Amino acid sequence: MVSIEVPDEKTGIPKLKRMNKMLDAVYRTVMQKGTDFDTLPGSSKPILLKPGAELLARHFDLVADTKILNGVEKMEQEVPYFQYDAECRLYNAKGTFVGNGVGSCNTAEPQYAHMWVFLEDLPKTIKNPEELETREIGRVKQFRVPLSREEAFGLVNTIRKKAKKRAFVDAVLQVTSSSRLFTQDIVDSKDDDDDGKGSES
């Protein structure tokens, strides 16, 4: 059985109180809604975005080392499938490892598995566009179509970046104990580093 070292009550509790007070102050006075965090209907906590995670990392003098650990690349099928798993390891100012986070992303996720295109960009394989889901952008109709082979290859860099971003945000939430204030956006509804390929936004 692994034993947990219990900190001294006289120093441990005041330290926790100071850290929580500091986090609250950064959240209230420094972080900006829509840039560092956002809200989603039905979520009990704000969503921590990448810029907000970077701000917290700088505030606590944390250095991130984020790497892709595993990759799945199925290019032989009609629509290629890509998946990447990443880990972010955080170090303090002295270079001591303090915690990690993990993240994953793949082209089968809803925001990548389909894309919105205009009528003139519809794939020739689609014979009945009237059966497709539609939306209007500036009074011009768009159609929701499955991801094409060409677009799938164009998403590779986005998928890798997204996996690393999720790992970074996860690590910051855990190491700074900021999960008491924020949660992580699983579907990345407010994506701060997406290049937009294949996106449903």
C-alpha positions in Angstrom: 0.0 0.0 0.0 1.3 3.5 -0.9 1.3 5.8 2.0 0.6 9.5 1.6 2.7 12.0 3.6 0.4 14.2 5.6 1.6 17.8 5.7 2.0 19.8 8.9 -1.3 21.3 9.8 0.2 24.6 10.8 1.8 25.1 7.4 -0.3 23.0 5.1 -3.7 24.5 5.7 -2.5 28.2 5.5 -0.7 27.3 2.2 -3.9 25.8 0.7 -5.9 28.8 1.8 -3.3 31.2 0.2 -3.3 29.2 -3.1 -7.1 29.1 -3.3 -7.2 32.9 -2.5 -4.6 33.5 -5.2 -6.6 31.5 -7.8 -9.8 33.3 -7.0 -8.0 36.6 -7.4 -6.5 35.7 -10.8 -9.9 34.4 -12.0 -11.8 37.6 -10.8 -9.3 40.3 -11.8 -7.1 39.0 -14.6 -8.8 36.3 -16.6 -11.2 37.4 -19.3 -14.4 35.6 -20.4 -14.2 34.5 -24.1 -10.4 34.6 -24.1 -9.2 32.7 -21.0 -12.4 30.9 -20.1 -16.0 30.5 -21.4 -19.3 29.1 -20.4 -21.6 26.5 -21.9 -25.3 25.9 -21.2 -25.7 23.1 -18.7 -22.1 23.3 -17.4 -21.8 24.1 -13.7 -18.3 25.6 -14.1 -16.6 27.8 -16.7 -14.6 26.1 -19.4 -10.8 26.7 -19.1 -9.4 27.6 -22.6 -5.8 27.3 -23.7 -4.9 31.0 -23.2 -6.3 30.8 -19.6 -4.2 27.6 -19.0 -1.1 29.4 -20.3 -1.8 32.4 -18.0 -2.1 30.1 -15.0 1.1 28.2 -16.0 3.0 31.5 -16.2 1.5 32.7 -12.9 2.8 29.5 -11.1 6.1 29.4 -13.0 5.3 26.1 -14.7 7.1 24.8 -17.7 5.3 22.4 -20.0 6.8 19.6 -22.0 4.1 18.2 -24.2 4.6 15.2 -26.5 2.6 12.9 -28.8 2.8 9.4 -27.2 0.8 7.3 -29.7 -0.6 7.7 -33.1 -3.1 5.7 -35.2 -3.0 6.5 -38.9 -5.3 4.4 -41.1 -4.7 5.8 -44.6 -5.7 2.8 -46.6 -9.5 3.2 -46.1 -11.7 5.4 -48.1 -11.7 8.2 -45.5 -8.4 8.0 -43.6 -8.6 7.9 -39.8 -6.1 9.7 -37.6 -5.8 9.6 -33.8 -3.2 11.0 -31.5 -2.6 10.7 -27.8 -0.5 13.2 -26.0 0.9 13.8 -22.5 1.9 17.1 -20.9 4.4 17.0 -18.1 4.7 20.2 -16.0 7.9 21.3 -14.1 8.3 24.1 -11.6 10.9 26.8 -11.8 13.5 24.5 -10.2 13.0 21.9 -12.9 11.2 19.5 -10.6 8.4 17.4 -12.1 5.1 18.4 -10.5 2.4 16.6 -12.5 1.0 15.7 -15.8 -2.1 15.6 -18.0 -3.2 13.6 -21.0 -5.3 14.3 -24.1 -6.5 12.6 -27.2 -8.1 13.7 -30.5 -9.3 11.9 -33.6 -10.9 12.6 -37.0 -14.1 10.7 -36.0 -15.1 13.3 -33.5 -18.3 15.2 -34.5 -16.5 18.5 -35.2 -14.2 16.7 -37.7 -16.2 13.8 -39.1 -18.4 16.2 -41.0 -17.9 19.6 -42.7 -20.1 22.4 -44.0 -19.7 23.2 -47.7 -21.5 25.4 -50.3 -23.5 23.9 -53.1 -20.8 24.4 -55.6 -18.3 22.5 -53.3 -20.5 19.4 -52.8 -18.7 16.2 -53.6 -19.8 14.7 -56.9 -20.7 11.4 -55.1 -23.6 13.1 -53.4 -26.7 12.6 -55.7 -29.4 14.0 -53.5 -28.3 17.2 -51.7 -31.8 18.0 -50.7 -31.5 15.1 -48.1 -28.6 16.7 -46.4 -28.7 18.8 -43.2 -28.4 22.5 -44.1 -27.7 25.9 -42.6 -27.5 29.5 -43.8 -24.4 31.7 -43.7 -25.1 35.2 -44.8 -28.3 33.9 -46.5 -26.3 31.4 -48.5 -27.1 27.7 -47.9 -24.4 25.3 -46.7 -24.7 21.5 -46.6 -23.3 19.2 -44.0 -21.3 16.4 -45.6 -19.1 13.6 -44.4 -15.4 14.3 -44.2 -13.7 13.6 -47.5 -10.4 11.8 -48.1 -8.6 15.0 -49.0 -9.9 16.9 -46.0 -8.9 14.1 -43.7 -5.3 14.4 -44.7 -5.6 18.2 -44.2 -6.7 17.6 -40.6 -3.6 15.8 -39.4 -1.8 18.8 -38.0 -5.0 20.1 -36.4 -5.6 16.7 -34.7 -2.1 16.6 -33.3 -2.3 20.1 -32.0 -5.7 19.5 -30.4 -4.4 16.4 -28.6 -1.5 18.3 -27.2 -3.7 21.3 -26.2 -6.1 19.0 -24.3 -3.2 17.4 -22.5 -1.8 20.8 -21.5 -5.1 22.1 -20.2 -5.6 18.8 -18.3 -2.2 19.1 -16.7 -2.7 22.8 -15.6 -6.1 22.0 -14.1 -4.6 19.2 -12.0 -1.4 20.8 -10.9 -2.8 24.2 -10.0 -5.9 22.7 -8.4 -7.9 25.0 -10.6 -10.5 22.3 -11.3 -12.4 23.7 -8.3 -13.1 26.7 -10.6 -12.9 25.4 -14.1 -13.7 22.3 -16.1 -12.3 21.1 -19.5 -14.3 21.5 -22.7 -14.4 17.9 -24.1 -15.8 19.0 -27.5 -13.7 22.2 -27.8 -16.7 24.4 -28.6 -14.5 27.4 -28.2 -11.3 26.4 -29.8 -8.4 28.8 -29.6 -5.9 27.2 -31.9 -8.0 25.4 -34.5 -7.2 26.1 -38.1 -10.9 25.5 -39.0 -10.5 22.6 -41.4 -13.4 20.2 -41.2 -14.9 22.2 -38.4 -18.6 22.4 -37.7 -18.4 25.7 -36.1 
